[in-house]
Amino acid sequence: MMNGHHGILAAGPVEGHSLGVVAVAAHPGGRIAASTSLDSFVRVFDIDSNATVTTLEAPPSEAWLMQFDPKGELLAVAGGGSCSVKIWNTTSWKLEQSLTVPKAENGADGKAADKVGLGKFVLGVAWSMDGKNLACSTMDGTVAIFDVGKGKLIHTLEGHNMPVRSLVFSPADNHVLFTACDDKHIHMYDARSRMLVSAFSGHASWVLSVDASPEGAAIATGSSDKTVRLWDLKMRASIQTVTDHTDQVWAVAFRPSGEGSSSGRLASVSDDKSISLYEYT
C-alpha cells in the first residue's frame, strides 16, 4: 500500500536552456544529470554545483525523453521530429549512433531507417537492464526495439494507436517491457517475441508515465485523470489509486533499490505544481 504527502522540493533553480525543459535524467553514478529541451540541446550538469559538464547538440529537432544505460556509459535521447534516437558516449561525450525509427518495418535489417523522411516522431526511450536493447516509443503508438551493439532495428511492437509517452523495461526480466499510452491503457510486452502479454485498464484518460518497482513485482502509472495507480503484476490488476493531485500527473518514479529507507520510495509530479512522495510497501 502507499501513504503519501506532497510539497515543493527545491534546492534552487537549475538554469541553462533557452526554451522549455522537457525532461531530466540522472546518471546511475548519482553525480551528474542531463536535461533535454525544446531548444534542441541536451545539457549535462553536476548535480551538486549545477556546473555544466557539456552541452550536446541534437538538431534538427527538439529533444524529448532520455535515459542513461544501466552502466552509465551511454545516453540515449529521443529526437522528436528528427524521427531518431541519438546515443552519446558519456566518457568522450561524442555522438556514437543515430537510430531512425522507420514508418514501415522492412525486416530486421533496418533498411527503411536509411531513407530520409520515412521516420516517426520519437517521444521516449528505455534501456533493457542488460543494456543490449533500446526501446523507442512514437507519436502513432509504435514501439521500436533496437539492438544497440549492432545499431539495427530488431522489430516493432504493435497494439497502441495513439502516442506512447512513457515506457520502461522490467528490472527483473530483460525482455518484459511496459508502455503507457494516450489510449488509456498500459501494455506489457515480451519484447523478444513481440507478444502482447497483458493490457491494463482503469485510468479515465491518457496514461502519461509508467515506472517499474525495483524488484519487478509492481508498476506505477500517472495519468491526465489526475491519479496515480499502483498495479500488482501477479494479479494483473490495479491495487491502489491515489488522488492527491489536482491536475494531470506527468511522471512517476520509484526509488532505486538500496537507496535509503523505504520512506518515499515512489514519487509523482503533476501540473498542480507539486511533487508527491509515497511510502510503498
KEKE-3310 file (N, C-alpha, C; in steps of 0.2 Angstrom, whole numbers, plus 5000, padded with zeros to 4 digits):
npx = (5004:5001:5006:5005:5013:5014:5023:5033:5049:5064:5081:5085:5085:5089:5097:5100:5095:5087:5074:5059:5061:5061:5063:5072:5086:5095:5112:5117:5128:5125:5131:5130:5118:5106:5098:5084:5078:5067:5074:5083:5095:5105:5109:5122:5125:5133:5126:5127:5134:5128:5136:5140:5144:5145:5138:5126:5122:5107:5101:5091:5080:5069:5073:5068:5062:5074:5087:5100:5111:5111:5124:5129:5136:5132:5121:5105:5094:5078:5073:5062:5054:5065:5064:5072:5084:5096:5113:5124:5141:5146:5159:5168:5158:5155:5145:5138:5129:5115:5099:5086:5068:5059:5045:5038:5041:5054:5059:5072:5084:5083:5083:5074:5076:5086:5081:5077:5065:5056:5054:5047:5039:5048:5046:5049:5062:5069:5080:5085:5088:5101:5107:5108:5097:5087:5072:5060:5048:5034:5024:5013:5010:5018:5031:5048:5061:5078:5094:5107:5121:5123:5117:5105:5088:5077:5064:5046:5034:5017:5000:4996:4988:4989:4999:5013:5019:5028:5039:5046:5058:5056:5065:5067:5067:5074:5067:5054:5043:5035:5022:5015:5001:4991:4979:4973:4978:4989:5002:5009:5023:5031:5046:5055:5048:5038:5026:5010:5008:5000:4986:4983:4969:4960:4963:4955:4959:4972:4987:5001:5014:5025:5032:5043:5044:5058:5060:5053:5040:5029:5020:5019:5008:5005:4993:4983:4971:4972:4977:4987:4991:4994:5000:4998:5008:5007:4994:4989:4982:4975:4979:4979:4973:4979:4974:4979:4984:4979:4979:4984:4995:5012:5023:5030:5040:5050:5060:5077:5083:5090:5093:5093:5080:5064:5055:5046:5048:5042:5038:5028:5024:5016:5005:4999:5009:5015:5025:5023:5027:5028:5026:5030:5024)
npy = (4994:5012:5027:5044:5061:5078:5091:5106:5103:5109:5115:5126:5135:5127:5132:5135:5132:5139:5137:5129:5116:5099:5086:5077:5067:5056:5051:5034:5034:5045:5057:5066:5074:5075:5086:5089:5099:5110:5118:5111:5106:5096:5097:5093:5091:5095:5088:5093:5106:5112:5115:5116:5102:5097:5102:5095:5095:5093:5094:5091:5095:5096:5090:5076:5064:5055:5043:5036:5022:5007:5005:5017:5021:5026:5038:5039:5049:5054:5060:5067:5076:5074:5061:5051:5042:5048:5043:5045:5044:5043:5046:5052:5060:5060:5059:5043:5035:5036:5032:5028:5028:5019:5022:5011:4994:4985:4973:4965:4971:4985:4993:5003:5013:5021:5029:5045:5055:5045:5042:5041:5051:5053:5049:5044:5034:5018:5008:4991:4981:4974:4982:4979:4981:4994:5002:5012:5024:5031:5044:5039:5027:5016:5005:5003:4991:4991:4983:4988:4986:4982:4992:4991:4989:4978:4974:4979:4984:4981:4987:4999:5014:5027:5041:5035:5039:5036:5023:5007:4995:4979:4978:4965:4956:4956:4956:4960:4973:4988:4999:5016:5024:5036:5030:5026:5015:5003:4993:4977:4969:4955:4959:4952:4941:4949:4948:4953:4953:4957:4968:4983:4991:5005:5018:5035:5043:5049:5039:5045:5042:5028:5017:5004:4994:4992:4978:4972:4968:4976:4990:5007:5020:5036:5048:5059:5059:5064:5055:5043:5026:5010:4995:4977:4965:4951:4949:4956:4968:4984:4989:5000:5017:5033:5049:5062:5072:5087:5090:5084:5070:5070:5062:5047:5039:5026:5024:5019:5002:4999:5012:5022:5023:5014:5024:5036:5030:5030:5043:5056:5068:5083:5094:5102:5108:5102:5089:5073:5062:5044:5031:5015:4999)
npz = (5000:4998:5006:5007:5005:5000:4992:4987:4982:4982:4978:4974:4958:4943:4929:4911:4899:4884:4880:4884:4897:4894:4900:4913:4917:4928:4930:4933:4942:4951:4952:4941:4930:4916:4905:4894:4881:4872:4865:4857:4863:4874:4890:4901:4918:4933:4948:4961:4961:4950:4939:4922:4913:4900:4884:4873:4856:4848:4835:4820:4827:4842:4858:4867:4879:4888:4893:4903:4900:4909:4915:4914:4903:4891:4884:4879:4868:4864:4849:4844:4832:4823:4820:4826:4837:4847:4852:4864:4869:4886:4891:4882:4877:4864:4849:4846:4839:4828:4828:4817:4818:4808:4797:4791:4794:4788:4790:4800:4796:4795:4784:4780:4788:4783:4774:4770:4778:4781:4794:4811:4823:4838:4855:4867:4877:4882:4891:4891:4905:4904:4895:4882:4873:4866:4868:4859:4859:4850:4842:4835:4842:4839:4844:4844:4844:4846:4843:4851:4851:4838:4831:4824:4819:4827:4828:4828:4840:4841:4844:4851:4846:4848:4855:4863:4878:4888:4893:4900:4904:4913:4929:4932:4922:4906:4894:4896:4894:4898:4893:4892:4887:4877:4874:4886:4891:4898:4892:4893:4886:4879:4873:4866:4859:4853:4858:4865:4881:4892:4895:4903:4911:4917:4920:4917:4908:4897:4899:4906:4911:4916:4928:4934:4949:4959:4962:4953:4954:4954:4945:4943:4938:4930:4926:4915:4921:4934:4943:4952:4950:4957:4952:4953:4947:4947:4950:4939:4940:4946:4962:4970:4970:4970:4974:4976:4969:4959:4946:4930:4930:4926:4928:4936:4948:4954:4969:4967:4971:4987:4991:5004:5016:5016:5015:5005:4993:4981:4969:4962:4949:4945:4935:4944:4951:4961:4970:4974:4987:4991:5003:4999:5001)
capx = (5000:5005:5004:5009:5012:5016:5025:5038:5055:5069:5087:5087:5084:5094:5096:5104:5092:5084:5067:5056:5064:5056:5065:5078:5088:5101:5116:5117:5133:5122:5135:5128:5112:5106:5091:5083:5074:5064:5080:5087:5101:5105:5113:5124:5127:5135:5120:5129:5136:5125:5141:5139:5149:5145:5131:5126:5118:5103:5097:5087:5073:5069:5075:5062:5064:5081:5089:5107:5110:5112:5131:5131:5141:5129:5115:5100:5089:5073:5074:5055:5053:5070:5062:5078:5086:5104:5116:5131:5146:5147:5166:5170:5153:5154:5139:5140:5124:5109:5095:5080:5063:5055:5037:5036:5046:5056:5063:5077:5090:5083:5085:5070:5079:5091:5078:5075:5058:5052:5054:5041:5041:5050:5044:5053:5067:5070:5085:5084:5093:5107:5110:5109:5092:5084:5065:5059:5041:5032:5018:5007:5009:5023:5037:5053:5066:5084:5100:5111:5128:5123:5114:5100:5081:5076:5057:5042:5028:5010:4995:4994:4987:4990:5005:5016:5023:5032:5040:5051:5059:5056:5071:5068:5067:5077:5063:5047:5043:5029:5021:5010:4998:4986:4973:4971:4980:4996:5003:5015:5025:5038:5050:5059:5044:5034:5019:5007:5007:4994:4984:4980:4965:4957:4963:4950:4961:4979:4992:5007:5020:5025:5039:5043:5047:5065:5060:5049:5033:5023:5022:5015:5007:5002:4988:4979:4965:4975:4978:4992:4989:4999:4997:5001:5009:5004:4986:4987:4976:4976:4978:4978:4973:4980:4970:4982:4985:4973:4980:4987:5002:5016:5029:5031:5047:5052:5067:5081:5084:5096:5095:5090:5075:5058:5050:5047:5050:5038:5037:5024:5025:5010:5004:4997:5015:5018:5028:5021:5031:5024:5029:5027:5026)
capy = (5000:5018:5033:5049:5068:5081:5098:5108:5101:5113:5117:5132:5134:5124:5135:5133:5131:5145:5136:5124:5109:5093:5080:5076:5060:5056:5046:5029:5036:5050:5064:5071:5073:5078:5089:5090:5105:5112:5122:5106:5105:5092:5100:5088:5096:5092:5089:5097:5113:5115:5117:5112:5097:5098:5103:5091:5097:5087:5096:5097:5095:5097:5084:5074:5060:5052:5039:5033:5015:5004:5005:5024:5023:5029:5042:5039:5054:5054:5066:5070:5077:5071:5054:5047:5042:5049:5040:5048:5041:5048:5047:5057:5064:5061:5055:5036:5032:5039:5027:5031:5024:5019:5022:5004:4989:4981:4967:4967:4974:4992:4997:5009:5019:5024:5033:5051:5056:5039:5041:5043:5056:5049:5053:5041:5028:5014:5003:4985:4981:4972:4987:4977:4983:5000:5003:5019:5025:5036:5048:5035:5021:5010:5004:5000:4988:4991:4980:4994:4984:4981:4998:4989:4988:4971:4973:4984:4981:4984:4987:5005:5018:5034:5042:5031:5044:5033:5015:5005:4988:4977:4976:4958:4952:4960:4956:4962:4980:4991:5005:5020:5027:5040:5026:5025:5008:5001:4986:4973:4965:4952:4962:4947:4938:4954:4946:4957:4948:4959:4975:4985:4997:5008:5026:5038:5047:5047:5037:5049:5039:5022:5015:4998:4994:4989:4971:4970:4965:4981:4996:5013:5025:5043:5050:5065:5059:5066:5050:5038:5020:5005:4989:4971:4961:4944:4949:4960:4972:4990:4988:5006:5023:5039:5055:5068:5078:5091:5091:5078:5068:5069:5057:5043:5036:5023:5025:5013:4998:5000:5019:5025:5019:5013:5030:5040:5025:5032:5050:5058:5075:5085:5101:5106:5112:5098:5083:5069:5056:5039:5025:5009:4993)
capz = (5000:4998:5010:5003:5007:4994:4993:4983:4984:4978:4981:4970:4951:4938:4923:4906:4892:4881:4879:4890:4898:4893:4904:4916:4919:4932:4929:4938:4947:4955:4952:4936:4927:4910:4904:4887:4880:4865:4861:4853:4866:4880:4895:4906:4923:4940:4952:4967:4959:4944:4934:4915:4911:4892:4881:4867:4851:4845:4829:4818:4831:4849:4862:4872:4884:4888:4898:4903:4900:4916:4917:4914:4898:4885:4885:4873:4868:4859:4845:4842:4824:4819:4819:4828:4844:4847:4858:4866:4874:4892:4893:4877:4875:4857:4846:4844:4835:4827:4826:4815:4819:4802:4797:4789:4796:4782:4792:4805:4793:4796:4778:4779:4793:4779:4769:4773:4778:4782:4801:4815:4829:4844:4861:4873:4876:4888:4890:4895:4911:4902:4891:4875:4868:4867:4866:4857:4858:4845:4842:4832:4846:4838:4849:4840:4848:4843:4846:4851:4849:4830:4828:4820:4821:4828:4826:4831:4844:4839:4849:4853:4840:4850:4857:4869:4881:4893:4893:4905:4905:4920:4932:4934:4915:4901:4889:4898:4893:4899:4889:4894:4881:4877:4873:4892:4893:4899:4889:4895:4881:4878:4868:4861:4854:4851:4861:4870:4887:4895:4894:4910:4910:4923:4920:4914:4902:4895:4904:4904:4914:4919:4930:4937:4955:4959:4962:4947:4956:4953:4941:4945:4932:4931:4921:4915:4925:4940:4948:4952:4951:4958:4949:4955:4941:4948:4949:4933:4942:4950:4969:4974:4966:4974:4971:4980:4964:4957:4939:4927:4933:4921:4929:4942:4948:4960:4971:4965:4977:4991:4992:5009:5019:5012:5015:4999:4988:4974:4968:4956:4948:4942:4933:4950:4954:4967:4970:4980:4989:4994:5005:4995:5004)
cpx = (5004:5002:5008:5008:5015:5019:5030:5045:5060:5075:5089:5086:5090:5093:5101:5102:5088:5077:5065:5060:5059:5057:5071:5080:5094:5105:5116:5122:5130:5126:5133:5121:5112:5099:5090:5078:5071:5069:5084:5094:5100:5110:5115:5127:5129:5129:5122:5130:5132:5130:5140:5145:5150:5138:5131:5121:5114:5098:5096:5081:5074:5071:5069:5065:5071:5082:5096:5106:5112:5119:5133:5135:5138:5122:5111:5095:5084:5072:5067:5055:5059:5069:5068:5079:5094:5107:5123:5135:5147:5154:5169:5165:5152:5148:5141:5136:5118:5104:5088:5074:5059:5048:5035:5042:5048:5061:5068:5083:5090:5084:5080:5072:5084:5088:5075:5068:5053:5051:5047:5044:5042:5049:5048:5058:5067:5075:5083:5090:5100:5111:5111:5103:5089:5077:5064:5051:5039:5025:5012:5006:5014:5028:5042:5058:5072:5089:5105:5118:5128:5121:5109:5093:5080:5068:5053:5037:5022:5005:4992:4993:4987:4997:5007:5021:5029:5033:5046:5051:5058:5063:5072:5068:5069:5072:5056:5047:5035:5028:5015:5007:4992:4979:4970:4973:4987:4997:5010:5017:5031:5041:5054:5054:5039:5027:5017:5005:5000:4992:4980:4975:4962:4958:4958:4952:4968:4983:4999:5014:5019:5032:5038:5046:5053:5065:5056:5042:5027:5025:5017:5014:5004:4998:4985:4973:4966:4976:4984:4990:4995:4996:5001:5002:5007:4997:4984:4982:4979:4974:4977:4978:4974:4977:4973:4983:4978:4973:4983:4994:5006:5022:5028:5037:5048:5059:5071:5082:5090:5098:5090:5085:5069:5054:5052:5049:5047:5037:5033:5025:5019:5010:5001:5003:5017:5021:5026:5025:5027:5028:5025:5029:5022)
cpy = (5006:5023:5038:5056:5071:5088:5100:5107:5105:5115:5123:5130:5131:5127:5133:5132:5138:5144:5131:5118:5104:5088:5081:5069:5060:5050:5041:5031:5041:5056:5069:5069:5076:5081:5090:5096:5106:5116:5117:5104:5100:5095:5094:5092:5092:5093:5094:5105:5116:5117:5113:5108:5097:5099:5100:5094:5092:5090:5091:5098:5095:5090:5082:5069:5057:5047:5036:5026:5013:5005:5013:5026:5026:5033:5042:5045:5054:5060:5069:5070:5075:5064:5049:5047:5043:5046:5042:5044:5045:5049:5053:5062:5065:5057:5049:5034:5037:5034:5030:5026:5024:5019:5015:5000:4985:4976:4970:4970:4982:4996:5003:5015:5023:5029:5039:5052:5050:5037:5043:5047:5052:5052:5050:5035:5025:5009:4997:4984:4978:4976:4985:4980:4990:5000:5010:5019:5031:5039:5043:5028:5015:5011:5000:4997:4988:4986:4986:4992:4984:4987:4996:4988:4981:4970:4979:4980:4985:4983:4993:5009:5025:5035:5038:5036:5042:5025:5014:4998:4986:4976:4969:4953:4957:4960:4958:4970:4982:4998:5009:5024:5031:5037:5024:5018:5008:4994:4983:4968:4961:4955:4958:4944:4942:4952:4951:4952:4950:4966:4977:4991:4999:5016:5029:5042:5045:5045:5040:5046:5032:5021:5008:4998:4990:4981:4968:4967:4969:4986:5001:5017:5031:5045:5057:5065:5061:5061:5046:5031:5015:4998:4983:4967:4954:4944:4952:4964:4978:4988:4994:5012:5029:5045:5062:5074:5081:5092:5085:5077:5066:5064:5054:5040:5033:5024:5018:5009:5000:5007:5021:5020:5018:5019:5034:5036:5027:5040:5051:5066:5077:5092:5105:5109:5108:5092:5079:5063:5051:5034:5019:5003:4987)
cpz = (5000:5003:5008:5007:5001:4996:4987:4985:4980:4982:4977:4962:4947:4931:4918:4899:4890:4880:4884:4890:4898:4898:4907:4918:4923:4930:4934:4944:4952:4956:4947:4933:4920:4909:4896:4886:4873:4861:4857:4856:4872:4884:4900:4911:4929:4945:4958:4966:4954:4938:4927:4914:4904:4890:4874:4862:4848:4839:4824:4822:4838:4852:4867:4877:4883:4894:4898:4903:4907:4919:4917:4908:4892:4888:4878:4874:4863:4856:4842:4834:4820:4817:4821:4835:4843:4853:4858:4871:4880:4894:4888:4875:4867:4854:4843:4838:4834:4824:4824:4816:4812:4802:4795:4791:4790:4784:4797:4803:4794:4790:4778:4783:4789:4774:4772:4772:4779:4790:4805:4821:4835:4850:4867:4872:4882:4886:4894:4900:4909:4897:4884:4870:4871:4864:4864:4856:4853:4846:4840:4836:4844:4842:4845:4845:4844:4847:4845:4849:4841:4827:4823:4823:4822:4825:4829:4835:4842:4845:4851:4846:4842:4853:4863:4872:4886:4892:4898:4904:4912:4922:4933:4927:4910:4895:4890:4898:4894:4896:4891:4888:4882:4876:4880:4895:4894:4896:4892:4889:4882:4872:4863:4856:4851:4853:4866:4876:4891:4894:4901:4908:4917:4924:4916:4908:4901:4900:4901:4906:4917:4922:4934:4944:4955:4959:4957:4948:4955:4948:4944:4938:4934:4925:4921:4918:4932:4945:4947:4954:4952:4956:4951:4949:4941:4947:4943:4934:4946:4957:4973:4969:4971:4970:4975:4975:4961:4949:4936:4929:4927:4922:4936:4942:4955:4962:4970:4972:4980:4992:4998:5012:5014:5011:5008:4993:4981:4974:4962:4956:4944:4940:4939:4954:4960:4965:4976:4981:4993:4997:5002:4999:5001)
residu = (MET:MET:ASN:GLY:HIS:HIS:GLY:ILE:LEU:ALA:ALA:GLY:PRO:VAL:GLU:GLY:HIS:SER:LEU:GLY:VAL:VAL:ALA:VAL:ALA:ALA:HIS:PRO:GLY:GLY:ARG:ILE:ALA:ALA:SER:THR:SER:LEU:ASP:SER:PHE:VAL:ARG:VAL:PHE:ASP:ILE:ASP:SER:ASN:ALA:THR:VAL:THR:THR:LEU:GLU:ALA:PRO:PRO:SER:GLU:ALA:TRP:LEU:MET:GLN:PHE:ASP:PRO:LYS:GLY:GLU:LEU:LEU:ALA:VAL:ALA:GLY:GLY:GLY:SER:CYS:SER:VAL:LYS:ILE:TRP:ASN:THR:THR:SER:TRP:LYS:LEU:GLU:GLN:SER:LEU:THR:VAL:PRO:LYS:ALA:GLU:ASN:GLY:ALA:ASP:GLY:LYS:ALA:ALA:ASP:LYS:VAL:GLY:LEU:GLY:LYS:PHE:VAL:LEU:GLY:VAL:ALA:TRP:SER:MET:ASP:GLY:LYS:ASN:LEU:ALA:CYS:SER:THR:MET:ASP:GLY:THR:VAL:ALA:ILE:PHE:ASP:VAL:GLY:LYS:GLY:LYS:LEU:ILE:HIS:THR:LEU:GLU:GLY:HIS:ASN:MET:PRO:VAL:ARG:SER:LEU:VAL:PHE:SER:PRO:ALA:ASP:ASN:HIS:VAL:LEU:PHE:THR:ALA:CYS:ASP:ASP:LYS:HIS:ILE:HIS:MET:TYR:ASP:ALA:ARG:SER:ARG:MET:LEU:VAL:SER:ALA:PHE:SER:GLY:HIS:ALA:SER:TRP:VAL:LEU:SER:VAL:ASP:ALA:SER:PRO:GLU:GLY:ALA:ALA:ILE:ALA:THR:GLY:SER:SER:ASP:LYS:THR:VAL:ARG:LEU:TRP:ASP:LEU:LYS:MET:ARG:ALA:SER:ILE:GLN:THR:VAL:THR:ASP:HIS:THR:ASP:GLN:VAL:TRP:ALA:VAL:ALA:PHE:ARG:PRO:SER:GLY:GLU:GLY:SER:SER:SER:GLY:ARG:LEU:ALA:SER:VAL:SER:ASP:ASP:LYS:SER:ILE:SER:LEU:TYR:GLU:TYR:THR)
# end
